[in-house]
Amino acid sequence: MKWIHEGESPDYRFSLANERTFLAWIRTALAFLAAAIGLDQLAPHLAGPAAGEIISLTLCIFAAVVALYAYMRWAANEKAMRYKTDLPYTGFLRVISLFMVITAVVIMLFITYAG
């Protein structure tokens, strides 16, 4: 992270806003992790043990990916502010949205056909 000492220090308000955005991404990762734990512990018979474990594991992996992406996005934004360049565009929002839609549909199908 040598870039931390290079370039021009950004206005502290922008750095704090970038940090708040990072924390929002971390909250999103925590929500996915909480959903995985909740599904595993509170609804183990929703779709059978194997399907429930697969969904929970997928949610855990996605939580880790979102947490890692949060840091990478924070660093890229901080670097862009220091070098006075455009902030990088993220297409990851589509990935999260698509993942949520697929997860919701799968869980709704399990709820509908499990009972």
WOQUILIN-V95582 format. One record per backbone hydrogen bond with DSSP energy under -0.5 kcal/mol. CO is the residue of the C=O (numbers start at 1). NH is the residue of the N-H. If there is no record, write none. Layout:
CO:NH, CO:NH
//
This chain:
1:4, 2:5, 3:6, 11:14, 11:15, 12:16, 13:17, 14:18, 15:19, 16:20, 17:21, 18:22, 19:23, 20:24, 21:25, 22:26, 23:27, 24:28, 25:29, 26:30, 27:31, 28:32, 29:33, 30:34, 31:35, 32:36, 33:37, 34:38, 35:39, 36:40, 37:41, 38:42, 38:43, 39:43, 43:46, 48:52, 49:53, 50:54, 51:55, 52:56, 53:57, 54:58, 55:59, 56:60, 57:61, 58:62, 59:63, 60:64, 61:65, 62:66, 63:67, 64:68, 65:69, 66:70, 67:71, 68:72, 69:73, 70:74, 71:75, 72:76, 73:77, 74:78, 75:79, 76:80, 77:81, 78:82, 79:83, 80:85, 81:84, 82:8, 91:94, 91:95, 92:96, 93:97, 94:98, 95:99, 96:100, 97:101, 98:102, 99:103, 100:104, 101:105, 102:106, 103:107, 104:108, 105:109, 106:110, 107:111, 108:112, 109:113, 110:114, 111:115
//
